[in-house]
């Protein structure tokens, strides 16, 4: 995975890239991805997450979008 290589080479952070289980997925997200780092004391630090929300949140708030012609 491209991001894993960049973190290892640029920031000297050995990380594990993965996907959260359904129980751990962010509310209303289809999927939640995670980057976790193993620390020196063998504890795991969640270094980042990304949530695939699609249009679930915009539906809840009745968000509407317009194009450049305001249609």
Secondary structure as GFF3:
##gff-version 3
##sequence-region A 1 71
A	DSSP	alpha_helix	2	10	.	.	.	ID=ss1
A	DSSP	beta_strand	15	19	.	.	.	ID=ss2
A	DSSP	three_ten_helix	22	24	.	.	.	ID=ss3
A	DSSP	beta_strand	31	38	.	.	.	ID=ss4
A	DSSP	beta_strand	44	52	.	.	.	ID=ss5
A	DSSP	alpha_helix	56	60	.	.	.	ID=ss6
###
